[in-house]
Amino acid sequence: MDFTEASPAKPKKYQKHDIVTIIVAENSVTDTSSQTKNDKKQDFDMAIQQFLQLAHSASGLPTVGVVGTPSKLPEVKFSYNNQRDAQAENQRSDTFTTRISATVVDVKPNGTMVIEAVRQITVDKEVQQYRMSGICRAEDITGDNTVLSTQLAELNLSKKTTGEVHNGVKSGWLNNMIDKFNPF
């Protein structure tokens, strides 16, 4: 037996309602570009070759006649030409770092745990609500009862802000409707 050899610590057994701290360190970078070219041209030229015309005879009785003179026939002409070039670019970089306590909501037969966390912070009528859930292994939880967000499977992380400042920069319903149905 070697006194310098240490056996690895066995992972703690977790149960429903236990608390685990998640260290959130999420970074994302996106770079998207798009270019479209649309060219549509349509010409319509419709004319009726014969048309019925109601008239009065010399006796005053109505009669039906045929108009065949081109100058008296209904005609529709329509030309449509639409050329559009559009180009868009979006570059975005997000970093989210925090610590949040989560509750074990389920322990699976294989030992993995489903954990969920909710944190709400209210300052001067501004409300920030964080929600997080995921699946982790007991062996990924460190001795100080923390787990990295990058070690969670099926990670779902959301942040929702409400309040006066958020509402002050939000578009009104009329602008949203115009943007949504803008045909140009």
Backbone bond lengths (Angstrom), bond angles and torsions (degrees), N, CA, C in turn:
res aa  C-N    CA-C-N  psi(-1)  N-CA   C-N-CA  omega(-1)  CA-C   N-CA-C  phi
1 M - - - 1.456 - - 1.519 108.91 -
2 D 1.310 116.50 130.55 1.460 122.74 -178.13 1.520 108.80 -99.93
3 F 1.365 115.85 121.63 1.469 119.35 -177.86 1.531 112.93 -75.22
4 T 1.334 118.41 -14.09 1.468 121.08 179.39 1.521 112.00 -88.15
5 E 1.297 116.47 -12.57 1.462 119.99 -179.56 1.527 109.73 -82.82
6 A 1.304 114.84 130.96 1.470 119.64 178.02 1.512 108.45 -115.85
7 S 1.295 115.87 132.90 1.459 119.17 177.30 1.529 108.39 -80.38
8 P 1.316 115.96 144.68 1.470 118.57 179.75 1.524 110.58 -63.09
9 A 1.320 114.04 143.10 1.469 119.04 179.67 1.519 109.28 -67.91
10 K 1.309 115.04 139.31 1.452 119.47 177.49 1.529 108.38 -75.91
11 P 1.330 116.10 140.12 1.463 117.98 178.65 1.523 110.72 -63.18
12 K 1.318 113.80 144.06 1.459 120.12 178.49 1.527 108.97 -65.41
13 K 1.299 116.17 145.68 1.472 121.04 174.90 1.526 107.60 -85.40
14 Y 1.310 115.94 124.17 1.465 120.47 -179.79 1.522 109.49 -105.01
15 Q 1.321 113.93 149.59 1.454 121.11 179.38 1.529 108.54 -127.03
16 K 1.324 114.43 167.60 1.466 119.11 175.28 1.523 109.46 -53.94
17 H 1.324 115.06 144.12 1.459 125.05 176.95 1.533 113.69 76.43
18 D 1.335 119.45 0.73 1.464 120.47 172.33 1.532 108.18 -68.95
19 I 1.328 115.35 155.33 1.462 121.45 -178.41 1.528 109.29 -107.56
20 V 1.342 115.52 133.81 1.459 123.40 177.30 1.524 107.01 -130.46
21 T 1.329 117.87 138.03 1.459 121.29 177.86 1.519 109.78 -94.17
22 I 1.325 115.50 127.94 1.463 120.88 178.40 1.527 107.84 -99.73
23 I 1.315 116.01 127.11 1.466 121.26 173.90 1.528 106.22 -94.07
24 V 1.316 115.52 108.81 1.459 121.15 -176.13 1.526 108.89 -91.17
25 A 1.288 116.09 122.32 1.462 123.04 175.71 1.520 107.02 -141.57
26 E 1.320 116.57 80.38 1.462 122.14 -176.27 1.521 109.99 -109.71
27 N 1.310 116.20 131.72 1.459 123.19 176.84 1.515 108.02 -128.59
28 S 1.320 116.13 139.55 1.461 119.27 175.04 1.521 108.63 -144.15
29 V 1.308 114.35 142.87 1.456 121.70 177.79 1.517 106.88 -133.25
30 T 1.327 116.66 128.36 1.461 120.61 177.22 1.518 108.76 -128.26
31 D 1.297 114.90 145.64 1.454 121.90 177.36 1.521 106.17 -141.02
32 T 1.314 116.41 109.08 1.449 121.76 -175.09 1.515 109.61 -123.50
33 S 1.311 116.58 137.74 1.457 119.43 173.97 1.515 108.59 -139.25
34 S 1.316 114.79 151.94 1.449 120.36 -177.13 1.521 108.70 -147.47
35 Q 1.322 115.65 145.21 1.450 120.28 177.73 1.521 107.36 -143.60
36 T 1.322 116.52 131.57 1.458 120.38 178.43 1.519 109.58 -132.51
37 K 1.304 114.74 150.81 1.461 120.99 174.41 1.513 106.15 -135.89
38 N 1.302 115.75 126.00 1.451 121.13 -175.43 1.523 108.12 -127.43
39 D 1.304 116.97 128.19 1.451 121.87 -179.27 1.523 108.50 -133.11
40 K 1.308 117.59 114.37 1.460 121.40 179.09 1.523 109.09 -127.50
41 K 1.320 115.23 134.68 1.456 119.87 177.45 1.517 107.66 -142.02
42 Q 1.312 116.18 129.78 1.458 121.09 -179.94 1.520 108.52 -139.91
43 D 1.324 115.93 137.01 1.461 121.55 176.27 1.522 107.81 -126.85
44 F 1.307 114.70 129.57 1.454 121.02 176.76 1.525 107.64 -119.54
45 D 1.319 116.43 132.22 1.460 121.38 176.60 1.521 106.06 -140.92
46 M 1.312 116.12 99.06 1.464 120.50 -176.94 1.527 109.11 -118.25
47 A 1.310 114.65 136.71 1.464 119.89 178.21 1.526 108.47 -143.01
48 I 1.291 115.88 144.51 1.469 121.65 176.96 1.524 107.04 -92.81
49 Q 1.339 115.33 129.54 1.469 119.76 -176.47 1.526 112.47 -81.35
50 Q 1.314 117.23 -32.79 1.454 120.91 176.51 1.503 108.24 -137.95
51 F 1.335 114.68 148.05 1.447 119.40 -176.77 1.510 108.35 -143.70
52 L 1.328 117.01 140.41 1.459 120.90 178.24 1.519 109.56 -81.12
53 Q 1.327 114.90 141.41 1.462 119.68 179.72 1.521 108.54 -133.23
54 L 1.331 116.21 131.96 1.457 121.07 174.67 1.521 108.07 -86.94
55 A 1.312 115.06 136.73 1.475 119.91 -179.33 1.527 108.35 -143.02
56 H 1.298 115.39 171.54 1.484 121.12 176.03 1.513 107.67 -108.05
57 S 1.321 113.94 135.33 1.464 118.59 175.70 1.518 108.64 -80.58
58 A 1.318 116.89 175.07 1.474 122.10 179.62 1.517 110.59 -61.80
59 S 1.334 116.33 -26.80 1.463 119.43 -179.88 1.531 111.84 -83.78
60 G 1.332 117.22 -6.40 1.454 120.31 178.87 1.515 113.84 95.33
61 L 1.306 118.35 -5.19 1.455 121.55 178.15 1.531 109.91 -81.14
62 P 1.338 115.96 143.27 1.467 117.30 178.42 1.533 110.78 -69.46
63 T 1.301 115.30 143.78 1.458 121.13 176.56 1.537 108.22 -132.58
64 V 1.321 113.30 160.35 1.461 119.57 178.07 1.517 107.10 -110.36
65 G 1.318 114.33 129.20 1.456 119.07 179.09 1.521 109.36 -127.13
66 V 1.285 116.20 169.45 1.447 122.17 179.38 1.512 108.55 -112.68
67 V 1.318 114.24 130.06 1.460 119.19 176.96 1.515 106.41 -98.17
68 G 1.279 117.51 126.72 1.452 121.12 179.00 1.517 111.67 -125.38
69 T 1.330 117.06 3.03 1.450 120.84 -179.58 1.529 108.66 -81.21
70 P 1.333 119.49 122.81 1.465 121.64 -175.70 1.525 114.09 -56.46
71 S 1.299 118.85 -30.79 1.465 119.79 -177.49 1.528 112.45 -71.88
72 K 1.338 117.54 -17.09 1.460 120.61 -178.52 1.528 112.88 -104.13
73 L 1.338 118.68 -0.94 1.450 121.82 -177.31 1.539 111.02 -90.97
74 P 1.355 116.74 145.52 1.462 119.52 175.97 1.532 109.99 -67.13
75 E 1.318 115.41 143.57 1.456 120.20 -178.52 1.526 108.62 -146.22
76 V 1.339 115.42 143.65 1.468 120.91 178.59 1.522 107.53 -127.20
77 K 1.316 115.40 128.80 1.459 120.98 173.65 1.515 107.46 -128.79
78 F 1.315 114.79 135.53 1.467 120.29 -176.87 1.516 108.45 -147.41
79 S 1.307 115.66 133.58 1.450 120.60 177.11 1.525 108.03 -130.53
80 Y 1.323 116.07 134.06 1.458 121.66 -177.67 1.512 108.28 -133.01
81 N 1.324 116.34 127.29 1.456 121.04 178.73 1.522 107.47 -137.35
82 N 1.323 116.74 120.89 1.459 121.41 -178.82 1.517 108.50 -131.81
83 Q 1.314 115.85 116.94 1.453 121.41 174.92 1.516 107.12 -119.40
84 R 1.326 115.19 128.78 1.463 118.77 -177.13 1.511 109.64 -141.34
85 D 1.303 114.91 130.84 1.460 121.93 172.74 1.522 107.36 -117.55
86 A 1.310 116.24 132.16 1.465 120.06 179.14 1.522 108.70 -134.20
87 Q 1.309 114.41 141.34 1.458 120.11 178.99 1.521 107.20 -141.71
88 A 1.319 116.29 135.86 1.466 120.85 -179.12 1.524 109.66 -141.48
89 E 1.315 114.82 145.04 1.461 121.57 175.60 1.509 108.63 -137.49
90 N 1.321 115.40 143.05 1.456 120.75 178.36 1.519 108.33 -141.03
91 Q 1.313 115.26 123.20 1.454 120.46 174.69 1.515 107.38 -123.19
92 R 1.314 115.80 132.32 1.454 119.64 -176.08 1.517 109.80 -146.12
93 S 1.315 115.14 139.30 1.453 121.19 177.11 1.523 107.42 -133.80
94 D 1.315 116.90 124.16 1.461 121.92 -178.36 1.525 109.79 -123.96
95 T 1.315 115.72 139.51 1.452 122.61 173.75 1.519 107.74 -132.77
96 F 1.309 116.15 131.12 1.462 120.53 179.43 1.519 107.48 -133.33
97 T 1.324 116.30 118.01 1.459 122.34 -178.77 1.520 109.26 -130.98
98 T 1.318 116.94 127.36 1.464 122.19 176.67 1.521 108.61 -166.53
99 R 1.293 115.11 174.06 1.470 122.69 170.78 1.524 105.57 -121.49
100 I 1.311 115.67 135.26 1.463 119.51 -178.34 1.527 108.49 -143.07
101 S 1.324 115.41 136.03 1.473 120.43 179.18 1.514 109.65 -85.00
102 A 1.312 114.63 135.72 1.463 120.91 -177.87 1.522 109.62 -122.36
103 T 1.298 114.70 156.61 1.456 121.83 178.39 1.518 109.25 -107.34
104 V 1.317 117.16 137.50 1.458 121.46 173.96 1.527 106.63 -74.22
105 V 1.331 116.73 117.47 1.466 119.95 -178.67 1.521 112.54 -101.22
106 D 1.360 116.49 -16.39 1.462 118.92 178.06 1.529 108.75 -160.93
107 V 1.312 115.74 142.20 1.463 121.85 173.38 1.520 106.48 -116.80
108 K 1.315 116.21 118.66 1.470 121.80 -177.87 1.526 110.06 -77.81
109 P 1.326 117.63 159.94 1.473 120.69 179.65 1.531 113.13 -57.56
110 N 1.329 118.08 -29.30 1.466 120.03 179.93 1.535 112.51 -84.12
111 G 1.333 117.88 1.58 1.460 122.20 176.81 1.513 114.81 97.53
112 T 1.341 118.56 -12.51 1.462 119.08 176.79 1.514 109.60 -69.96
113 M 1.326 114.67 153.33 1.470 119.86 -175.63 1.510 111.00 -123.52
114 V 1.303 115.87 142.21 1.457 122.21 171.94 1.519 105.90 -95.68
115 I 1.338 115.73 123.85 1.464 119.31 -179.18 1.522 109.21 -122.38
116 E 1.322 115.15 148.08 1.463 122.17 179.98 1.511 109.39 -136.72
117 A 1.336 115.05 143.56 1.464 120.60 179.44 1.518 109.13 -137.83
118 V 1.330 115.32 143.03 1.465 122.19 174.58 1.515 106.84 -137.61
119 R 1.324 115.70 131.25 1.465 120.35 175.84 1.520 106.96 -135.53
120 Q 1.327 115.06 132.96 1.466 120.42 177.53 1.518 108.42 -126.01
121 I 1.333 115.67 127.57 1.461 121.63 179.88 1.528 107.43 -121.73
122 T 1.344 116.29 127.29 1.460 121.38 179.16 1.516 108.72 -119.57
123 V 1.340 115.58 123.85 1.461 121.80 176.69 1.520 107.29 -136.89
124 D 1.343 117.16 120.60 1.464 122.68 177.45 1.529 113.26 47.13
125 K 1.286 117.74 54.98 1.463 125.42 176.94 1.526 113.89 65.70
126 E 1.323 117.71 11.17 1.468 122.72 172.16 1.519 107.21 -103.08
127 V 1.306 116.44 125.91 1.468 121.50 -178.12 1.523 108.59 -115.51
128 Q 1.326 116.15 124.57 1.454 122.25 173.86 1.518 107.39 -113.45
129 Q 1.319 115.61 124.53 1.459 120.10 -179.81 1.526 109.01 -120.29
130 Y 1.327 116.10 125.52 1.452 123.55 179.04 1.521 107.87 -109.44
131 R 1.316 116.28 136.40 1.462 122.30 175.57 1.522 107.54 -131.68
132 M 1.324 114.84 137.33 1.452 119.51 -179.28 1.513 109.46 -146.73
133 S 1.316 115.58 141.09 1.461 120.23 174.11 1.518 108.62 -149.65
134 G 1.313 115.59 158.36 1.452 121.09 179.28 1.513 111.12 177.92
135 I 1.310 115.30 -178.92 1.459 122.10 -179.48 1.528 107.49 -120.66
136 C 1.329 116.34 132.54 1.468 119.80 178.74 1.519 110.16 -134.36
137 R 1.332 113.99 163.86 1.459 121.15 176.40 1.523 108.04 -97.75
138 A 1.313 116.55 147.43 1.469 120.88 179.60 1.524 110.85 -60.90
139 E 1.336 118.48 -35.34 1.465 120.73 -179.26 1.529 113.37 -71.03
140 D 1.347 117.88 -14.29 1.473 120.44 176.45 1.526 112.33 -83.27
141 I 1.309 117.14 -11.60 1.468 121.26 179.02 1.523 107.65 -85.24
142 T 1.331 115.55 125.50 1.468 120.80 -175.58 1.526 110.76 -76.17
143 G 1.322 115.25 175.97 1.464 121.59 -179.61 1.524 112.94 -63.87
144 D 1.331 117.05 -26.40 1.469 118.60 177.77 1.530 111.77 -91.48
145 N 1.345 116.14 18.36 1.463 123.30 172.23 1.534 112.76 68.20
146 T 1.345 116.77 36.09 1.464 121.06 177.83 1.519 110.18 -121.51
147 V 1.318 115.59 155.34 1.460 122.85 176.04 1.533 107.21 -140.22
148 L 1.324 116.27 142.66 1.465 120.55 178.31 1.522 110.28 -79.29
149 S 1.316 116.44 143.62 1.470 120.10 178.94 1.525 110.97 -62.27
150 T 1.323 117.50 -27.37 1.467 120.70 179.12 1.529 112.15 -71.00
151 Q 1.336 117.58 -11.06 1.460 121.22 178.30 1.531 112.32 -97.66
152 L 1.329 116.68 3.71 1.462 120.18 179.81 1.524 109.88 -92.61
153 A 1.310 115.84 129.99 1.464 120.63 172.82 1.522 108.17 -85.02
154 E 1.324 115.61 153.72 1.466 121.85 179.10 1.525 111.36 52.51
155 L 1.325 115.44 40.89 1.461 121.48 -179.15 1.527 110.37 -63.81
156 N 1.308 115.08 130.18 1.463 121.78 175.06 1.519 106.56 -128.10
157 L 1.323 117.36 115.09 1.455 122.52 -175.60 1.513 108.50 -129.38
158 S 1.330 116.90 127.09 1.463 119.69 177.99 1.523 110.40 -140.05
159 K 1.327 113.89 150.07 1.458 121.70 176.92 1.515 106.85 -131.44
160 K 1.315 116.08 128.79 1.464 121.17 -179.74 1.522 107.85 -126.56
161 T 1.330 115.87 130.51 1.457 121.20 179.71 1.519 109.15 -117.59
162 T 1.328 116.03 133.79 1.460 121.65 174.77 1.524 108.10 -134.57
163 G 1.318 115.57 158.02 1.459 119.45 177.87 1.513 111.75 137.18
164 E 1.336 114.94 -174.52 1.461 121.22 -173.79 1.528 112.65 -65.64
165 V 1.316 118.04 -43.50 1.468 120.13 -179.31 1.526 109.51 -66.03
166 H 1.326 117.53 -45.83 1.465 121.76 178.50 1.528 110.33 -59.21
167 N 1.312 117.13 -44.86 1.461 120.92 -179.62 1.528 111.91 -68.21
168 G 1.342 117.44 -28.87 1.458 121.06 -179.51 1.516 113.72 -68.19
169 V 1.326 118.11 -26.79 1.460 120.59 -179.81 1.528 112.23 -102.18
170 K 1.305 117.13 -0.26 1.458 122.15 -179.50 1.525 109.75 -83.51
171 S 1.326 117.47 141.60 1.463 121.69 176.64 1.523 110.17 -69.10
172 G 1.325 115.81 148.31 1.463 121.14 177.14 1.522 111.46 -75.94
173 W 1.319 116.64 169.29 1.464 121.07 -175.43 1.523 111.63 -65.36
174 L 1.353 118.34 -34.93 1.458 120.34 -179.35 1.537 110.27 -67.63
175 N 1.329 116.99 -44.57 1.467 119.73 177.40 1.525 110.89 -62.52
176 N 1.321 117.73 -40.33 1.466 120.60 177.76 1.525 111.41 -61.58
177 M 1.341 116.42 -41.57 1.461 120.60 -179.70 1.530 110.25 -67.31
178 I 1.321 117.55 -41.89 1.465 120.46 179.21 1.520 109.83 -63.83
179 D 1.337 117.32 -43.64 1.463 120.38 178.24 1.517 112.27 -63.13
180 K 1.314 116.92 -36.60 1.458 121.26 -177.22 1.529 111.75 -71.93
181 F 1.334 116.93 -38.32 1.459 120.17 -174.75 1.513 112.80 -106.89
182 N 1.317 117.24 14.73 1.457 120.51 -179.95 1.527 108.76 -66.46
183 P 1.352 117.87 117.78 1.459 118.91 -176.67 1.525 113.61 -80.28
184 F 1.313 118.79 -5.01 1.473 119.86 -174.78 1.499 111.41 -107.34
